[in-house]
Amino acid sequence: MKNKSAWLIGLLVLLNVFLLGTIWFTHDKPPHPDRQEVRKFVERELQFTEEQVNQYDVLIKEHQQEMRSIHQQMRPLKNELFQMIAFPEDSLKTKIVSEQIAKLVIQQDLATLKHFRKVRNTICTDKQKPLLDNLLSEILAKMGRQGSPPPPKRP
């Protein structure tokens, strides 16, 4: 009877790990905003010329490629983290994997910062730079960036 109970508990643990992984990757995330909507917002608010729009498209593609690369590195780490459901919370392995994920999150934020610095320094005119500075919180909120400050109230 004990052997049957142990087998049943093991099966339940595996099902819970699968369920948590599914929830982690598919649920509780805000719907991804339409990328075109955010792009058009930036172009409209900064009144980009056609040449600036073309330059912006190139920078967006570079940024998306970098973010995809980081996300691909993060996915197996998150899977590994949730495979550790039976480990104690303070296990060394849990801490190591969590720290690796945290480093990748930092890389994502720095990549986004770098992207907007490039937009500001290579595309924007001197008149557009303060506009971008003032809109950045709103842009990040529209992109669904966690941890971004709420957008300021616009006049």
CORZI-V251578 format. One record per residue. OMEGA is omega in degrees with one decimal (none if undefined). D_CENTER is the distance of its C-alpha to the mean C-alpha in whole Angstrom. Layout:
BEGIN
OMEGA/D_CENTER
OMEGA/D_CENTER
END
This chain:
BEGIN
179.2/47
179.7/45
179.0/44
178.8/43
178.8/41
179.3/39
179.6/38
178.0/37
177.5/35
178.2/33
178.7/33
177.3/31
179.0/29
178.3/28
177.6/27
178.0/25
178.6/23
-179.4/22
178.7/22
177.3/19
178.5/17
179.4/18
-177.6/16
-173.8/13
-175.1/12
-173.4/14
173.7/14
174.3/13
177.1/10
178.9/11
-178.1/12
-179.2/10
176.9/12
-177.2/15
179.6/14
-179.7/17
179.7/17
179.8/15
-179.6/17
177.7/20
-179.7/20
-178.6/19
-178.1/22
-175.6/24
-179.8/24
179.7/24
179.3/27
171.5/26
179.0/29
178.0/29
178.2/29
177.9/26
178.8/24
177.6/25
179.5/23
178.0/20
179.3/20
179.8/20
178.0/17
-179.5/15
176.9/16
-178.7/15
-180.0/12
178.5/11
179.2/13
179.9/11
177.1/8
179.6/10
179.6/12
-179.5/9
178.2/8
176.0/12
-175.5/12
-174.1/10
179.9/12
177.8/15
177.9/15
175.3/13
179.9/16
-179.9/19
-176.8/18
171.2/19
-176.7/22
-177.0/23
-177.6/24
179.7/27
172.9/27
-177.6/28
-174.7/25
-179.3/26
-179.4/26
-178.9/26
177.9/24
-179.7/21
-178.6/21
-179.0/20
178.2/18
179.0/16
176.6/16
177.1/15
-179.8/12
178.5/12
178.6/13
175.9/10
176.4/7
178.1/10
178.2/10
-179.4/7
178.3/8
176.8/11
178.1/11
175.8/10
179.2/13
179.7/15
-178.1/14
173.4/15
177.7/18
177.9/19
-176.9/19
-171.2/21
-177.3/23
-176.4/24
-172.8/24
171.9/25
178.1/28
178.7/30
-176.9/30
-176.3/26
178.7/25
176.5/25
178.0/24
179.3/21
-178.2/21
-177.3/22
-170.4/19
179.1/16
179.5/15
178.5/16
179.8/14
177.9/11
178.4/12
178.6/13
-179.4/9
179.8/8
176.5/6
177.6/7
177.8/10
-179.5/11
178.1/15
-179.5/17
177.9/18
177.3/22
-179.4/24
-179.7/26
none/29
END
